[in-house]
Amino acid sequence: MTTSRRSRRTHDGPKRAITPWMMALTVLALAGAVLIALAVGDEKQGDAGSGATASGATGDVNAMGMPYVETPGSATGVAEAAGVVVSGAEWALGRVPLDVAFRPTWTLRNTGSGTVEIGEPSPEILEGCCPGPFVLGERSLASGSTTTLSFELAMHPGMDGPHDILVHVPVTAGSSAEILTLGVTGDFRG
């Protein structure tokens, strides 16, 4: 005698329906997990290091569960706008693995004689996608002062391939306003 899949299921016990309160509890649990992950991600993002480096492999993970690793490649070149100078203005990441997170970081130094104001950075995507939110330290820099700028990069399968991102940073010194341009390139592969 053969039995169908349907008749076998009845031998495993009664089938239970999902009630509205069970669904509500599931949604609340998922929402709580997402809020915790976002809070941890924001906390980690605020820890961006100084200089042209990023978080090392500390065991930290981002909000998507990807481990943070040291920023690959090297930062070269100099960019300048309205007295603000960045050494290591262009990150050349080289080949980058998927499913990891890192933070390219730049140090902005006011080499002018007066105070400068740093505006909101904005990305220009030449190829690829998706820089994370910018983390900018002090926005008002006295002569000789420094601040850091960073953002998270974390690509998963489907986002692989070449990426080329410019970061435009408005800098105002007195009545002079200029744009500081920084860059990141990398080839993300599994």
PyMOL commands that place a pseudoatom at each C-alpha (Angstrom):
pseudoatom trace, name=CA, resn=MET, resi=1, chain=A, elem=C, hetatm=0, pos=[0.000, 0.000, 0.000]
pseudoatom trace, name=CA, resn=THR, resi=2, chain=A, elem=C, hetatm=0, pos=[1.388, 3.373, -0.940]
pseudoatom trace, name=CA, resn=THR, resi=3, chain=A, elem=C, hetatm=0, pos=[0.647, 6.618, 0.805]
pseudoatom trace, name=CA, resn=SER, resi=4, chain=A, elem=C, hetatm=0, pos=[0.595, 10.064, -0.635]
pseudoatom trace, name=CA, resn=ARG, resi=5, chain=A, elem=C, hetatm=0, pos=[2.532, 13.035, 0.753]
pseudoatom trace, name=CA, resn=ARG, resi=6, chain=A, elem=C, hetatm=0, pos=[-0.748, 14.472, 1.995]
pseudoatom trace, name=CA, resn=SER, resi=7, chain=A, elem=C, hetatm=0, pos=[-1.610, 11.388, 4.024]
pseudoatom trace, name=CA, resn=ARG, resi=8, chain=A, elem=C, hetatm=0, pos=[1.913, 11.224, 5.492]
pseudoatom trace, name=CA, resn=ARG, resi=9, chain=A, elem=C, hetatm=0, pos=[1.607, 14.806, 6.737]
pseudoatom trace, name=CA, resn=THR, resi=10, chain=A, elem=C, hetatm=0, pos=[-1.407, 13.900, 8.891]
pseudoatom trace, name=CA, resn=HIS, resi=11, chain=A, elem=C, hetatm=0, pos=[0.729, 11.372, 10.768]
pseudoatom trace, name=CA, resn=ASP, resi=12, chain=A, elem=C, hetatm=0, pos=[3.163, 14.105, 11.859]
pseudoatom trace, name=CA, resn=GLY, resi=13, chain=A, elem=C, hetatm=0, pos=[0.534, 15.697, 14.069]
pseudoatom trace, name=CA, resn=PRO, resi=14, chain=A, elem=C, hetatm=0, pos=[-2.111, 18.319, 13.577]
pseudoatom trace, name=CA, resn=LYS, resi=15, chain=A, elem=C, hetatm=0, pos=[-1.344, 21.257, 11.325]
pseudoatom trace, name=CA, resn=ARG, resi=16, chain=A, elem=C, hetatm=0, pos=[-1.497, 24.564, 13.218]
pseudoatom trace, name=CA, resn=ALA, resi=17, chain=A, elem=C, hetatm=0, pos=[-2.699, 27.813, 11.738]
pseudoatom trace, name=CA, resn=ILE, resi=18, chain=A, elem=C, hetatm=0, pos=[-0.744, 31.017, 12.275]
pseudoatom trace, name=CA, resn=THR, resi=19, chain=A, elem=C, hetatm=0, pos=[-2.899, 33.266, 14.397]
pseudoatom trace, name=CA, resn=PRO, resi=20, chain=A, elem=C, hetatm=0, pos=[-2.825, 37.081, 14.210]
pseudoatom trace, name=CA, resn=TRP, resi=21, chain=A, elem=C, hetatm=0, pos=[-1.147, 37.363, 17.616]
pseudoatom trace, name=CA, resn=MET, resi=22, chain=A, elem=C, hetatm=0, pos=[1.595, 34.923, 16.558]
pseudoatom trace, name=CA, resn=MET, resi=23, chain=A, elem=C, hetatm=0, pos=[2.200, 37.024, 13.442]
pseudoatom trace, name=CA, resn=ALA, resi=24, chain=A, elem=C, hetatm=0, pos=[2.301, 40.227, 15.545]
pseudoatom trace, name=CA, resn=LEU, resi=25, chain=A, elem=C, hetatm=0, pos=[4.883, 38.728, 17.913]
pseudoatom trace, name=CA, resn=THR, resi=26, chain=A, elem=C, hetatm=0, pos=[7.021, 37.623, 14.967]
pseudoatom trace, name=CA, resn=VAL, resi=27, chain=A, elem=C, hetatm=0, pos=[6.901, 41.091, 13.402]
pseudoatom trace, name=CA, resn=LEU, resi=28, chain=A, elem=C, hetatm=0, pos=[7.799, 42.742, 16.733]
pseudoatom trace, name=CA, resn=ALA, resi=29, chain=A, elem=C, hetatm=0, pos=[10.728, 40.359, 17.230]
pseudoatom trace, name=CA, resn=LEU, resi=30, chain=A, elem=C, hetatm=0, pos=[12.046, 41.062, 13.725]
pseudoatom trace, name=CA, resn=ALA, resi=31, chain=A, elem=C, hetatm=0, pos=[11.614, 44.825, 14.174]
pseudoatom trace, name=CA, resn=GLY, resi=32, chain=A, elem=C, hetatm=0, pos=[13.545, 44.665, 17.449]
pseudoatom trace, name=CA, resn=ALA, resi=33, chain=A, elem=C, hetatm=0, pos=[16.362, 42.727, 15.799]
pseudoatom trace, name=CA, resn=VAL, resi=34, chain=A, elem=C, hetatm=0, pos=[16.571, 45.272, 12.974]
pseudoatom trace, name=CA, resn=LEU, resi=35, chain=A, elem=C, hetatm=0, pos=[16.657, 48.209, 15.417]
pseudoatom trace, name=CA, resn=ILE, resi=36, chain=A, elem=C, hetatm=0, pos=[19.449, 46.568, 17.416]
pseudoatom trace, name=CA, resn=ALA, resi=37, chain=A, elem=C, hetatm=0, pos=[21.433, 45.865, 14.231]
pseudoatom trace, name=CA, resn=LEU, resi=38, chain=A, elem=C, hetatm=0, pos=[21.003, 49.470, 13.077]
pseudoatom trace, name=CA, resn=ALA, resi=39, chain=A, elem=C, hetatm=0, pos=[22.065, 50.839, 16.458]
pseudoatom trace, name=CA, resn=VAL, resi=40, chain=A, elem=C, hetatm=0, pos=[25.178, 48.657, 16.465]
pseudoatom trace, name=CA, resn=GLY, resi=41, chain=A, elem=C, hetatm=0, pos=[25.948, 49.684, 12.875]
pseudoatom trace, name=CA, resn=ASP, resi=42, chain=A, elem=C, hetatm=0, pos=[25.602, 53.408, 13.711]
pseudoatom trace, name=CA, resn=GLU, resi=43, chain=A, elem=C, hetatm=0, pos=[27.808, 52.968, 16.772]
pseudoatom trace, name=CA, resn=LYS, resi=44, chain=A, elem=C, hetatm=0, pos=[30.481, 51.199, 14.716]
pseudoatom trace, name=CA, resn=GLN, resi=45, chain=A, elem=C, hetatm=0, pos=[30.278, 53.773, 11.934]
pseudoatom trace, name=CA, resn=GLY, resi=46, chain=A, elem=C, hetatm=0, pos=[30.985, 56.584, 14.371]
pseudoatom trace, name=CA, resn=ASP, resi=47, chain=A, elem=C, hetatm=0, pos=[34.260, 54.873, 15.298]
pseudoatom trace, name=CA, resn=ALA, resi=48, chain=A, elem=C, hetatm=0, pos=[35.982, 55.648, 11.978]
pseudoatom trace, name=CA, resn=GLY, resi=49, chain=A, elem=C, hetatm=0, pos=[39.714, 55.872, 12.508]
pseudoatom trace, name=CA, resn=SER, resi=50, chain=A, elem=C, hetatm=0, pos=[41.984, 58.779, 11.673]
pseudoatom trace, name=CA, resn=GLY, resi=51, chain=A, elem=C, hetatm=0, pos=[44.391, 59.003, 8.759]
pseudoatom trace, name=CA, resn=ALA, resi=52, chain=A, elem=C, hetatm=0, pos=[44.047, 57.108, 5.503]
pseudoatom trace, name=CA, resn=THR, resi=53, chain=A, elem=C, hetatm=0, pos=[42.996, 53.854, 7.154]
pseudoatom trace, name=CA, resn=ALA, resi=54, chain=A, elem=C, hetatm=0, pos=[39.870, 52.119, 8.383]
pseudoatom trace, name=CA, resn=SER, resi=55, chain=A, elem=C, hetatm=0, pos=[38.775, 49.751, 11.118]
pseudoatom trace, name=CA, resn=GLY, resi=56, chain=A, elem=C, hetatm=0, pos=[40.968, 46.670, 11.285]
pseudoatom trace, name=CA, resn=ALA, resi=57, chain=A, elem=C, hetatm=0, pos=[39.718, 43.118, 11.528]
pseudoatom trace, name=CA, resn=THR, resi=58, chain=A, elem=C, hetatm=0, pos=[38.476, 43.538, 15.085]
pseudoatom trace, name=CA, resn=GLY, resi=59, chain=A, elem=C, hetatm=0, pos=[35.593, 41.099, 15.000]
pseudoatom trace, name=CA, resn=ASP, resi=60, chain=A, elem=C, hetatm=0, pos=[33.130, 43.977, 14.566]
pseudoatom trace, name=CA, resn=VAL, resi=61, chain=A, elem=C, hetatm=0, pos=[30.344, 43.558, 12.033]
pseudoatom trace, name=CA, resn=ASN, resi=62, chain=A, elem=C, hetatm=0, pos=[28.178, 46.075, 10.207]
pseudoatom trace, name=CA, resn=ALA, resi=63, chain=A, elem=C, hetatm=0, pos=[24.369, 46.245, 10.237]
pseudoatom trace, name=CA, resn=MET, resi=64, chain=A, elem=C, hetatm=0, pos=[24.223, 43.661, 7.417]
pseudoatom trace, name=CA, resn=GLY, resi=65, chain=A, elem=C, hetatm=0, pos=[26.360, 41.194, 9.400]
pseudoatom trace, name=CA, resn=MET, resi=66, chain=A, elem=C, hetatm=0, pos=[29.500, 41.689, 7.298]
pseudoatom trace, name=CA, resn=PRO, resi=67, chain=A, elem=C, hetatm=0, pos=[32.812, 41.720, 9.208]
pseudoatom trace, name=CA, resn=TYR, resi=68, chain=A, elem=C, hetatm=0, pos=[34.896, 44.887, 9.158]
pseudoatom trace, name=CA, resn=VAL, resi=69, chain=A, elem=C, hetatm=0, pos=[38.365, 44.494, 7.664]
pseudoatom trace, name=CA, resn=GLU, resi=70, chain=A, elem=C, hetatm=0, pos=[41.247, 46.887, 7.157]
pseudoatom trace, name=CA, resn=THR, resi=71, chain=A, elem=C, hetatm=0, pos=[40.750, 49.048, 4.077]
pseudoatom trace, name=CA, resn=PRO, resi=72, chain=A, elem=C, hetatm=0, pos=[42.586, 47.300, 1.226]
pseudoatom trace, name=CA, resn=GLY, resi=73, chain=A, elem=C, hetatm=0, pos=[44.872, 48.986, -1.277]
pseudoatom trace, name=CA, resn=SER, resi=74, chain=A, elem=C, hetatm=0, pos=[46.539, 52.319, -0.782]
pseudoatom trace, name=CA, resn=ALA, resi=75, chain=A, elem=C, hetatm=0, pos=[45.701, 56.008, -0.689]
pseudoatom trace, name=CA, resn=THR, resi=76, chain=A, elem=C, hetatm=0, pos=[47.881, 58.262, -2.855]
pseudoatom trace, name=CA, resn=GLY, resi=77, chain=A, elem=C, hetatm=0, pos=[47.888, 61.760, -4.261]
pseudoatom trace, name=CA, resn=VAL, resi=78, chain=A, elem=C, hetatm=0, pos=[47.014, 65.140, -2.767]
pseudoatom trace, name=CA, resn=ALA, resi=79, chain=A, elem=C, hetatm=0, pos=[43.795, 67.142, -3.070]
pseudoatom trace, name=CA, resn=GLU, resi=80, chain=A, elem=C, hetatm=0, pos=[43.367, 70.765, -2.007]
pseudoatom trace, name=CA, resn=ALA, resi=81, chain=A, elem=C, hetatm=0, pos=[40.503, 73.261, -1.839]
pseudoatom trace, name=CA, resn=ALA, resi=82, chain=A, elem=C, hetatm=0, pos=[40.277, 76.611, -0.001]
pseudoatom trace, name=CA, resn=GLY, resi=83, chain=A, elem=C, hetatm=0, pos=[43.316, 75.796, 2.130]
pseudoatom trace, name=CA, resn=VAL, resi=84, chain=A, elem=C, hetatm=0, pos=[42.166, 72.300, 3.128]
pseudoatom trace, name=CA, resn=VAL, resi=85, chain=A, elem=C, hetatm=0, pos=[44.686, 69.643, 2.100]
pseudoatom trace, name=CA, resn=VAL, resi=86, chain=A, elem=C, hetatm=0, pos=[44.254, 65.864, 2.008]
pseudoatom trace, name=CA, resn=SER, resi=87, chain=A, elem=C, hetatm=0, pos=[47.261, 63.585, 1.536]
pseudoatom trace, name=CA, resn=GLY, resi=88, chain=A, elem=C, hetatm=0, pos=[46.175, 60.178, 0.279]
pseudoatom trace, name=CA, resn=ALA, resi=89, chain=A, elem=C, hetatm=0, pos=[43.192, 61.646, -1.579]
pseudoatom trace, name=CA, resn=GLU, resi=90, chain=A, elem=C, hetatm=0, pos=[42.673, 58.699, -3.961]
pseudoatom trace, name=CA, resn=TRP, resi=91, chain=A, elem=C, hetatm=0, pos=[42.007, 55.224, -2.575]
pseudoatom trace, name=CA, resn=ALA, resi=92, chain=A, elem=C, hetatm=0, pos=[42.979, 52.514, -5.085]
pseudoatom trace, name=CA, resn=LEU, resi=93, chain=A, elem=C, hetatm=0, pos=[41.482, 49.450, -3.409]
pseudoatom trace, name=CA, resn=GLY, resi=94, chain=A, elem=C, hetatm=0, pos=[42.481, 46.936, -6.089]
pseudoatom trace, name=CA, resn=ARG, resi=95, chain=A, elem=C, hetatm=0, pos=[40.603, 43.643, -6.026]
pseudoatom trace, name=CA, resn=VAL, resi=96, chain=A, elem=C, hetatm=0, pos=[38.211, 43.606, -3.074]
pseudoatom trace, name=CA, resn=PRO, resi=97, chain=A, elem=C, hetatm=0, pos=[36.352, 40.590, -1.663]
pseudoatom trace, name=CA, resn=LEU, resi=98, chain=A, elem=C, hetatm=0, pos=[32.579, 40.586, -1.372]
pseudoatom trace, name=CA, resn=ASP, resi=99, chain=A, elem=C, hetatm=0, pos=[30.744, 40.254, 1.960]
pseudoatom trace, name=CA, resn=VAL, resi=100, chain=A, elem=C, hetatm=0, pos=[33.191, 42.345, 4.003]
pseudoatom trace, name=CA, resn=ALA, resi=101, chain=A, elem=C, hetatm=0, pos=[32.923, 45.957, 5.171]
pseudoatom trace, name=CA, resn=PHE, resi=102, chain=A, elem=C, hetatm=0, pos=[35.568, 48.654, 5.431]
pseudoatom trace, name=CA, resn=ARG, resi=103, chain=A, elem=C, hetatm=0, pos=[35.811, 52.421, 5.766]
pseudoatom trace, name=CA, resn=PRO, resi=104, chain=A, elem=C, hetatm=0, pos=[38.056, 54.468, 3.506]
pseudoatom trace, name=CA, resn=THR, resi=105, chain=A, elem=C, hetatm=0, pos=[39.052, 57.426, 5.686]
pseudoatom trace, name=CA, resn=TRP, resi=106, chain=A, elem=C, hetatm=0, pos=[40.669, 60.744, 4.875]
pseudoatom trace, name=CA, resn=THR, resi=107, chain=A, elem=C, hetatm=0, pos=[42.240, 63.367, 7.138]
pseudoatom trace, name=CA, resn=LEU, resi=108, chain=A, elem=C, hetatm=0, pos=[41.387, 66.940, 6.125]
pseudoatom trace, name=CA, resn=ARG, resi=109, chain=A, elem=C, hetatm=0, pos=[43.913, 69.560, 7.336]
pseudoatom trace, name=CA, resn=ASN, resi=110, chain=A, elem=C, hetatm=0, pos=[43.318, 73.319, 7.301]
pseudoatom trace, name=CA, resn=THR, resi=111, chain=A, elem=C, hetatm=0, pos=[46.630, 74.752, 6.071]
pseudoatom trace, name=CA, resn=GLY, resi=112, chain=A, elem=C, hetatm=0, pos=[45.204, 78.276, 5.656]
pseudoatom trace, name=CA, resn=SER, resi=113, chain=A, elem=C, hetatm=0, pos=[45.471, 81.169, 8.097]
pseudoatom trace, name=CA, resn=GLY, resi=114, chain=A, elem=C, hetatm=0, pos=[41.739, 81.424, 8.910]
pseudoatom trace, name=CA, resn=THR, resi=115, chain=A, elem=C, hetatm=0, pos=[38.870, 79.173, 9.893]
pseudoatom trace, name=CA, resn=VAL, resi=116, chain=A, elem=C, hetatm=0, pos=[37.242, 77.051, 7.168]
pseudoatom trace, name=CA, resn=GLU, resi=117, chain=A, elem=C, hetatm=0, pos=[33.801, 75.463, 7.082]
pseudoatom trace, name=CA, resn=ILE, resi=118, chain=A, elem=C, hetatm=0, pos=[33.372, 71.943, 5.738]
pseudoatom trace, name=CA, resn=GLY, resi=119, chain=A, elem=C, hetatm=0, pos=[30.027, 71.299, 4.018]
pseudoatom trace, name=CA, resn=GLU, resi=120, chain=A, elem=C, hetatm=0, pos=[28.046, 68.107, 3.491]
pseudoatom trace, name=CA, resn=PRO, resi=121, chain=A, elem=C, hetatm=0, pos=[29.973, 65.579, 1.358]
pseudoatom trace, name=CA, resn=SER, resi=122, chain=A, elem=C, hetatm=0, pos=[28.177, 64.112, -1.654]
pseudoatom trace, name=CA, resn=PRO, resi=123, chain=A, elem=C, hetatm=0, pos=[29.066, 61.076, -3.771]
pseudoatom trace, name=CA, resn=GLU, resi=124, chain=A, elem=C, hetatm=0, pos=[29.334, 60.953, -7.534]
pseudoatom trace, name=CA, resn=ILE, resi=125, chain=A, elem=C, hetatm=0, pos=[29.097, 57.370, -8.768]
pseudoatom trace, name=CA, resn=LEU, resi=126, chain=A, elem=C, hetatm=0, pos=[31.097, 56.982, -11.973]
pseudoatom trace, name=CA, resn=GLU, resi=127, chain=A, elem=C, hetatm=0, pos=[30.788, 53.193, -11.955]
pseudoatom trace, name=CA, resn=GLY, resi=128, chain=A, elem=C, hetatm=0, pos=[29.283, 50.681, -9.524]
pseudoatom trace, name=CA, resn=CYS, resi=129, chain=A, elem=C, hetatm=0, pos=[27.146, 51.826, -6.624]
pseudoatom trace, name=CA, resn=CYS, resi=130, chain=A, elem=C, hetatm=0, pos=[26.336, 52.336, -3.039]
pseudoatom trace, name=CA, resn=PRO, resi=131, chain=A, elem=C, hetatm=0, pos=[28.646, 54.215, -0.678]
pseudoatom trace, name=CA, resn=GLY, resi=132, chain=A, elem=C, hetatm=0, pos=[27.296, 54.230, 2.867]
pseudoatom trace, name=CA, resn=PRO, resi=133, chain=A, elem=C, hetatm=0, pos=[26.509, 57.432, 4.780]
pseudoatom trace, name=CA, resn=PHE, resi=134, chain=A, elem=C, hetatm=0, pos=[29.376, 59.863, 5.279]
pseudoatom trace, name=CA, resn=VAL, resi=135, chain=A, elem=C, hetatm=0, pos=[30.851, 60.338, 8.732]
pseudoatom trace, name=CA, resn=LEU, resi=136, chain=A, elem=C, hetatm=0, pos=[32.469, 63.759, 9.070]
pseudoatom trace, name=CA, resn=GLY, resi=137, chain=A, elem=C, hetatm=0, pos=[34.124, 64.965, 12.262]
pseudoatom trace, name=CA, resn=GLU, resi=138, chain=A, elem=C, hetatm=0, pos=[34.439, 68.688, 12.973]
pseudoatom trace, name=CA, resn=ARG, resi=139, chain=A, elem=C, hetatm=0, pos=[32.884, 70.943, 10.360]
pseudoatom trace, name=CA, resn=SER, resi=140, chain=A, elem=C, hetatm=0, pos=[34.561, 74.173, 11.457]
pseudoatom trace, name=CA, resn=LEU, resi=141, chain=A, elem=C, hetatm=0, pos=[38.369, 73.965, 11.297]
pseudoatom trace, name=CA, resn=ALA, resi=142, chain=A, elem=C, hetatm=0, pos=[40.681, 76.579, 12.750]
pseudoatom trace, name=CA, resn=SER, resi=143, chain=A, elem=C, hetatm=0, pos=[44.058, 77.095, 11.097]
pseudoatom trace, name=CA, resn=GLY, resi=144, chain=A, elem=C, hetatm=0, pos=[46.195, 73.961, 11.565]
pseudoatom trace, name=CA, resn=SER, resi=145, chain=A, elem=C, hetatm=0, pos=[43.245, 71.800, 12.714]
pseudoatom trace, name=CA, resn=THR, resi=146, chain=A, elem=C, hetatm=0, pos=[42.261, 68.459, 11.236]
pseudoatom trace, name=CA, resn=THR, resi=147, chain=A, elem=C, hetatm=0, pos=[39.116, 66.374, 10.929]
pseudoatom trace, name=CA, resn=THR, resi=148, chain=A, elem=C, hetatm=0, pos=[38.312, 63.001, 9.386]
pseudoatom trace, name=CA, resn=LEU, resi=149, chain=A, elem=C, hetatm=0, pos=[35.866, 61.935, 6.703]
pseudoatom trace, name=CA, resn=SER, resi=150, chain=A, elem=C, hetatm=0, pos=[34.878, 58.327, 6.047]
pseudoatom trace, name=CA, resn=PHE, resi=151, chain=A, elem=C, hetatm=0, pos=[32.113, 56.134, 4.700]
pseudoatom trace, name=CA, resn=GLU, resi=152, chain=A, elem=C, hetatm=0, pos=[31.376, 52.433, 4.654]
pseudoatom trace, name=CA, resn=LEU, resi=153, chain=A, elem=C, hetatm=0, pos=[31.735, 50.211, 1.604]
pseudoatom trace, name=CA, resn=ALA, resi=154, chain=A, elem=C, hetatm=0, pos=[30.274, 46.709, 1.768]
pseudoatom trace, name=CA, resn=MET, resi=155, chain=A, elem=C, hetatm=0, pos=[29.305, 44.823, -1.383]
pseudoatom trace, name=CA, resn=HIS, resi=156, chain=A, elem=C, hetatm=0, pos=[27.463, 41.505, -1.560]
pseudoatom trace, name=CA, resn=PRO, resi=157, chain=A, elem=C, hetatm=0, pos=[27.032, 39.142, -4.544]
pseudoatom trace, name=CA, resn=GLY, resi=158, chain=A, elem=C, hetatm=0, pos=[25.158, 40.951, -7.284]
pseudoatom trace, name=CA, resn=MET, resi=159, chain=A, elem=C, hetatm=0, pos=[27.070, 44.170, -6.548]
pseudoatom trace, name=CA, resn=ASP, resi=160, chain=A, elem=C, hetatm=0, pos=[30.354, 42.779, -7.866]
pseudoatom trace, name=CA, resn=GLY, resi=161, chain=A, elem=C, hetatm=0, pos=[32.508, 44.418, -10.493]
pseudoatom trace, name=CA, resn=PRO, resi=162, chain=A, elem=C, hetatm=0, pos=[34.351, 47.724, -10.842]
pseudoatom trace, name=CA, resn=HIS, resi=163, chain=A, elem=C, hetatm=0, pos=[33.403, 50.659, -8.623]
pseudoatom trace, name=CA, resn=ASP, resi=164, chain=A, elem=C, hetatm=0, pos=[34.565, 54.250, -9.083]
pseudoatom trace, name=CA, resn=ILE, resi=165, chain=A, elem=C, hetatm=0, pos=[33.270, 56.821, -6.605]
pseudoatom trace, name=CA, resn=LEU, resi=166, chain=A, elem=C, hetatm=0, pos=[34.139, 60.499, -6.270]
pseudoatom trace, name=CA, resn=VAL, resi=167, chain=A, elem=C, hetatm=0, pos=[33.424, 62.344, -3.025]
pseudoatom trace, name=CA, resn=HIS, resi=168, chain=A, elem=C, hetatm=0, pos=[32.789, 66.080, -3.381]
pseudoatom trace, name=CA, resn=VAL, resi=169, chain=A, elem=C, hetatm=0, pos=[33.276, 68.117, -0.202]
pseudoatom trace, name=CA, resn=PRO, resi=170, chain=A, elem=C, hetatm=0, pos=[32.323, 71.832, -0.152]
pseudoatom trace, name=CA, resn=VAL, resi=171, chain=A, elem=C, hetatm=0, pos=[34.918, 73.977, 1.644]
pseudoatom trace, name=CA, resn=THR, resi=172, chain=A, elem=C, hetatm=0, pos=[34.336, 77.639, 2.499]
pseudoatom trace, name=CA, resn=ALA, resi=173, chain=A, elem=C, hetatm=0, pos=[37.099, 80.010, 3.635]
pseudoatom trace, name=CA, resn=GLY, resi=174, chain=A, elem=C, hetatm=0, pos=[35.761, 83.526, 4.141]
pseudoatom trace, name=CA, resn=SER, resi=175, chain=A, elem=C, hetatm=0, pos=[33.990, 84.448, 0.906]
pseudoatom trace, name=CA, resn=SER, resi=176, chain=A, elem=C, hetatm=0, pos=[35.788, 81.748, -1.106]
pseudoatom trace, name=CA, resn=ALA, resi=177, chain=A, elem=C, hetatm=0, pos=[33.931, 78.473, -1.710]
pseudoatom trace, name=CA, resn=GLU, resi=178, chain=A, elem=C, hetatm=0, pos=[35.589, 75.515, -3.427]
pseudoatom trace, name=CA, resn=ILE, resi=179, chain=A, elem=C, hetatm=0, pos=[34.980, 71.797, -3.846]
pseudoatom trace, name=CA, resn=LEU, resi=180, chain=A, elem=C, hetatm=0, pos=[37.470, 69.263, -2.489]
pseudoatom trace, name=CA, resn=THR, resi=181, chain=A, elem=C, hetatm=0, pos=[37.294, 66.037, -4.547]
pseudoatom trace, name=CA, resn=LEU, resi=182, chain=A, elem=C, hetatm=0, pos=[38.422, 62.670, -3.173]
pseudoatom trace, name=CA, resn=GLY, resi=183, chain=A, elem=C, hetatm=0, pos=[38.125, 59.262, -4.811]
pseudoatom trace, name=CA, resn=VAL, resi=184, chain=A, elem=C, hetatm=0, pos=[37.796, 55.513, -4.336]
pseudoatom trace, name=CA, resn=THR, resi=185, chain=A, elem=C, hetatm=0, pos=[38.184, 52.776, -6.959]
pseudoatom trace, name=CA, resn=GLY, resi=186, chain=A, elem=C, hetatm=0, pos=[38.014, 49.015, -6.551]
pseudoatom trace, name=CA, resn=ASP, resi=187, chain=A, elem=C, hetatm=0, pos=[37.066, 45.790, -8.277]
pseudoatom trace, name=CA, resn=PHE, resi=188, chain=A, elem=C, hetatm=0, pos=[34.721, 43.799, -6.031]
pseudoatom trace, name=CA, resn=ARG, resi=189, chain=A, elem=C, hetatm=0, pos=[34.855, 40.027, -6.678]
pseudoatom trace, name=CA, resn=GLY, resi=190, chain=A, elem=C, hetatm=0, pos=[33.707, 36.852, -4.931]
for i in range(1, 190): cmd.bond("trace and resi %d" % i, "trace and resi %d" % (i + 1))
show_as sticks, trace
zoom trace
